[in-house]
Amino acid sequence: MSKRSDQIFVLLALMISSLVLAGCRELDKGPGATAEVIKVLELQKEAWNRGDLEGYMAGYWKSDELTFQSGSNRVRSWEALMERYSKSYSGDRMGRLDFSDLEVKALGANYALVLGRWSVEIQGEKKGGVFTLILKKFPEGWRIIHDHTS
């Protein structure tokens, strides 16, 4: 490589690094974005606890590209996930949902990773596990684009 090529390469590497770092810090610029991401989960929890499955699903990206994984199962699309939840949970079978140990990490200016624990108490029986979510910021707000729950 010539000296000129080396300089161009270094300049491009610095520009790309700056863009990546700026994007990764975006969620850390204050409590705003992190609070917005956590608010999505709070709204889901509130909707679930009042028996509003549609309200709960509002936190998910309404797209055929949405993915949900649990155990050995993978569901693709908002409609398929809604159907899955409708069959498994409705009315008094929804119980009381809670989230804990939430950690929000930036994956760029418009993406976030959330780690946490979930628990549902249904008629005195408590179930729970962990989850990993990827959210994307859309014009209408943050939405879950991938959910891996166990």
C-alpha positions in Angstrom: 0.0 0.0 0.0 1.1 3.5 -0.7 1.4 6.2 2.1 -1.7 7.9 0.6 -3.7 4.6 0.8 -2.6 4.1 4.4 -3.8 7.6 5.3 -7.2 7.0 3.6 -7.5 3.7 5.4 -6.7 5.2 8.8 -9.1 8.1 8.1 -12.0 5.7 7.2 -11.3 3.6 10.2 -11.4 6.6 12.5 -14.7 7.8 10.9 -16.3 4.4 11.3 -15.1 4.1 14.9 -16.5 7.5 15.7 -19.9 6.7 14.2 -20.1 3.3 16.1 -19.1 4.9 19.4 -21.5 7.8 18.9 -24.3 5.3 18.3 -23.4 3.2 21.3 -23.4 6.2 23.6 -26.8 7.4 22.3 -28.8 5.4 24.9 -26.4 6.6 27.6 -26.9 10.3 27.0 -29.3 10.4 29.9 -32.2 8.5 31.3 -34.5 9.4 28.4 -33.9 6.5 26.0 -33.3 3.9 28.7 -36.5 5.1 30.5 -38.4 4.9 27.1 -37.2 1.3 26.7 -38.2 0.3 30.2 -41.5 2.1 29.8 -42.4 -0.3 26.9 -42.0 -3.2 29.4 -43.9 -1.4 32.1 -46.8 -0.7 29.7 -46.8 -4.4 28.7 -46.9 -5.5 32.3 -49.8 -3.2 33.1 -51.7 -4.4 30.1 -51.1 -8.0 31.0 -52.2 -7.5 34.6 -55.5 -6.0 33.5 -56.1 -8.8 31.0 -55.4 -6.7 27.9 -53.5 -9.0 25.5 -53.8 -6.5 22.6 -52.2 -3.8 24.9 -49.5 -6.2 25.9 -48.7 -7.0 22.2 -48.5 -3.3 21.5 -44.9 -3.5 22.8 -44.0 -5.8 19.9 -43.2 -4.7 16.3 -46.3 -5.4 14.3 -44.4 -7.2 11.5 -43.9 -10.5 9.8 -40.2 -10.1 10.7 -40.8 -10.2 14.5 -39.2 -13.2 16.1 -40.0 -15.0 19.4 -38.0 -17.9 20.7 -38.8 -20.0 23.8 -37.4 -23.5 24.5 -37.1 -25.2 21.1 -39.9 -23.2 19.5 -39.5 -20.2 17.2 -42.5 -18.0 16.2 -42.2 -15.5 13.4 -44.6 -12.6 12.9 -46.7 -10.5 15.2 -49.9 -12.3 14.2 -48.4 -15.8 15.0 -47.2 -14.5 18.4 -50.6 -13.0 19.2 -52.2 -16.4 18.3 -49.7 -18.2 20.5 -50.4 -16.0 23.5 -54.2 -16.1 22.8 -54.2 -19.9 23.0 -52.0 -20.1 26.1 -53.2 -17.0 28.1 -56.5 -15.4 28.3 -58.8 -14.2 31.1 -58.0 -15.7 34.4 -55.2 -17.8 32.8 -53.1 -14.6 32.4 -52.3 -14.2 36.1 -50.1 -11.4 37.4 -46.9 -10.6 35.4 -43.8 -9.0 36.8 -40.3 -8.1 35.5 -37.1 -7.7 37.5 -33.4 -7.4 37.2 -33.7 -5.3 34.0 -30.5 -4.3 32.2 -30.6 -2.0 29.2 -27.6 -1.8 26.8 -27.2 0.3 23.7 -26.7 -1.5 20.4 -26.5 1.8 18.5 -28.6 4.9 18.4 -31.8 3.1 17.5 -31.4 -0.4 19.0 -31.3 -1.7 22.5 -30.7 -5.0 24.3 -32.7 -5.8 27.4 -31.9 -8.6 29.8 -34.3 -9.4 32.6 -36.3 -11.9 34.6 -40.0 -12.5 34.3 -42.5 -14.1 36.6 -46.2 -14.9 36.4 -48.4 -15.9 39.2 -51.5 -17.8 38.0 -54.0 -19.0 40.6 -51.3 -19.3 43.3 -48.8 -21.0 41.1 -45.7 -19.0 40.2 -43.7 -19.5 37.0 -40.6 -17.6 35.9 -37.5 -17.4 33.8 -35.2 -15.1 32.0 -35.4 -13.1 28.7 -33.3 -11.3 26.2 -35.0 -8.6 24.1 -33.8 -6.6 21.1 -35.8 -3.4 20.6 -35.7 -0.9 17.8 -36.8 2.7 17.9 -39.4 3.4 15.3 -41.2 6.8 14.6 -44.0 5.6 16.9 -41.5 4.6 19.6 -39.5 1.6 20.8 -40.8 -1.9 19.9 -39.5 -5.4 20.6 -38.2 -6.9 17.3 -36.8 -10.1 18.9 -37.7 -11.9 22.2 -35.9 -14.9 23.5 -37.6 -16.1 26.7 -36.9 -19.2 28.8 
